[in-house]
Amino acid sequence: MASVTSLSDSVQQHLADALASALPEADGVDPLLRRSDRADFQANGILALAKKAKANPRELATQVVSRVTTGDELIKDVEVSGPGFLNITIADGAITRNLAARYADETGRLGIPAAANPGTTVVDYAQPNVAKEMHVGHLRSAVIGDSVVQLLEFTGEKVVRRHHIGDWGTQFGMLIQYLDEHPHELDHKADEEVSGEEAMSNLDRLYKAARKKFDSDEEFKTRARRRVVDLQAGDPHTLAMWQKFVDESKIYFFSVFDKLDMEIRDPDIVGESGYNDMLAETCRLLEESGVAVRSEGALCVFFDDIKGPDGKPVPLIVQKSDGGYGYAATDLSAIRDRVFNLKATSLVYVVDARQSLHFKMVFETARRAGWLNEDVKAYQLAFGTVLGKDGKPFKTREGETVRLVDLLDEAIDRASAVVREKAQDLSEEEIAERGAQVGIGAVKYADLSTSANRDYKFDLDQMVSLNGDTSVYLQYAYARIRSILRKAGEVRPAARPELELHAAERALGLHLDAFAETVDEAAREYAPHKLAAYLYQLASLYTSFYDKCPVLKADSPEQVENRLFLCDLTARTLHRGMALLGIRTPERL
C-alpha cells in the first residue's frame, strides 16, 4: 500500500534541511515543530540551537527562512516571530493533495504505514473470576485492553491476547465439595442453549448454598479443605468437577463480552491454573540464582526501596511457608511463558492501579532473574477507579458492587430512548440495534476518553448526551455526513487542489492529516485517550466547517465536489478511529 507522508513530517524535513544548510553543525537537529494558533505550524528549535552555537536567534532564524523554498508545493509562507520562532503557513493545494493521497488508499488505512520492524506484545486484559459475577471494576480492564489491542494490531505489531482469569485457589474446595454432594446443581437440559444470565444464576445459587454450609457445618468445612488438597494434587474426579465451574463461567463471560461487542477467543483465556506446572520450577530458578531467599520458611524476594508502614522491608512472597504458591509465583511463571514460549518483546498488563506495588515487585524480580531486560519490557497500564456521580466508588443503594450486566442494560435503555427520539425513519428493530451500539459506545467512550490512570465518574446522563465530549456526539456527526453523501446523489466527492480553502476547511484538513501521527502516538504510549481527544476535536472542527461552508449549495460544482471529498474523508477517519476504540458508527441515526 502507498503510505502518505504527513504534512508535519514534510515540513519538519524541509526545515531540518534549511537549518543544516544555514548552520552545518545543526545537521540532524529537531526543529521542534508544533501546531500553532498564530499560523499552521510553529518551529521553536532555533532558540536552543542559537544558544548552543552562540549565535543571535533572530539572525539565525532569518538565515533559515532564506533557505526555505516557498510556493504552492508545500510551504506557502514562513516568517520569523518573537525571539526567533518560525511561523509556517501551508499552501492550500498542498493540504488538499495530501488528503487526496490518503483518500485514494484502497486498503482503508488512510495512507498510514504499518511499522517497519514490529515486535510481539502480549496484552493481559479482561480478567474476570470463575464462579463470580462481573462487576463494574471489570469494565475498565476489558475496554482499555481491547482498544490497546486494536491500536497495536493496526500499527502492525504482532499481538497475543491473554485473559488471566481467576480460576484457581482455596475457594474452589468449598464449591467442588458442595457439587460433589449435590451432583445435579450445574446440569443443563440436553437440548437447550443456556444463557449467560442462567449460567451466572446457577453459579451464584451454588456459591451461596456452599458458603452457608461451609460457615455452619464444621464437618463440611473439613471435607472442603481436604478437597483443596485433592485439587492441588491433580485428582482426576476433583479436576473434572472444577472444569464444570470453569465451563459454566465461560458461558457467562462470553455473554457479557458479547454484550460489550468485544471479541474474546477461547484459546486466549489462560487462567491462573494454566501456569500450575511451572510454579515449582519458577521457585527453584529464583532460589538457585539467589534472587529469592528463604525467610521464616517462606521463599521471599526483598527490595531496598519497598518498606511497610513500620519501616521494615516488605518482601514479595513467592512460596508460602506451608509450601503453597501465591499470586507472585503465578505471575512470574506467566512472564517466563510469555517471554520464552510466546517470544514477546513487550508485556502490557491492563490492571487496576491498586495492584501497582505487586507488579512493581514482580517486574523487578523478573529483571533480577534475567527474564526481563533491555530487549523485553513489561509495563503495567494501571487504571483508576470507576466512581458514582457522588465521586465515591460506584455502589448500589444497598452498598453492593454494581453488576456489570445491569449497568450495560441501563446504558442501552437510555441510548435507545435517545435514538428513538431522534429517529426519523428507523424500524423498531433498527432502533434496538442502534440503541445497543450507541449505549455500549457511550460506556466505552466515557472510559477511554479519560486517561487510564485517572478515576472517572460513571454518569449515564452525561454519557448519552448529544452535546459535549461523548461518543453519541461523534456517532451523530458520522451519521450526518453519511446522510449528506447520500443526498449528493450522482455528484461524486473529488479533491480539487486548485481551489482556495476557507479557514474552516483548512483547520479540518490539517487535523485530518494529523490522524496518522495520533494513531502512532496512542499505540506507542498505550494511550487510547489521545485518540478519543483527537476524534472529539475532529467532530468539532467538522461541525464548524458544516456551519460555515455550504456543501451541496457551494459556489461552484468543483467546490461541491471538494467539500464532499472533505466530508467523506472525515467520515472515513471517524469510522476508522472509532473502530480502534471498539465503537460502532451506525450509517443512519
Buried (B, 14 or more C-beta within 10 A) or exposed (E): EEBBBBBBBBBBEBBBBBBBBBBEEBEEBBBBBEEBEEBBBBBBBBBBBBEEEEBEBBEBBBBBBEBBEBEEEBBBBBBBBBEBBBBBBBBBBBBBBBBBBBBEBEEEBBBBBBBEEBBBBBBBBBBBBBBBBBBBBBBBBBBBBBBBBBBBBBBBBBBBBBBBBBBBBEBBBBBBBBBBEEEEBBEEEEEEEBEBEBBBEBBBEBBEBBBEBBEEEEEBBEBBBEBBEBBBEEBEEBBEBBEBBBEBBBBBBBBBBEBBBBEBEEEBBBBBBBBBEBBBEBBEBBBEEEBBEEBEEBBBBEBEEBEEEEEEEBBBBBBEEEEBBBBBBBBBBBBBBBBEEBEBBBBBBBBBBEBEEBBBBBBBBBBBBEBBEEEBBBBBBBBBBBBBEEEEBBBEEEEEBBBBBEBBBBBBEBBBBBBBEBBEEBEEEBBBBBBBBBBBBBBBBBBBBBBBEEBBBBEBEBBBBEEEBBBBBBBBBBBBBBBBBEEBEEEEBBBBBEBEBBEBBBBBBBBBBBBBBBBBBBBEEBBBBBBBBBBBBBBBBBBBBBEEBEBEEBEEEEBBBBBBBBBBBBBBBBBBBBBBBBBBBBEEB
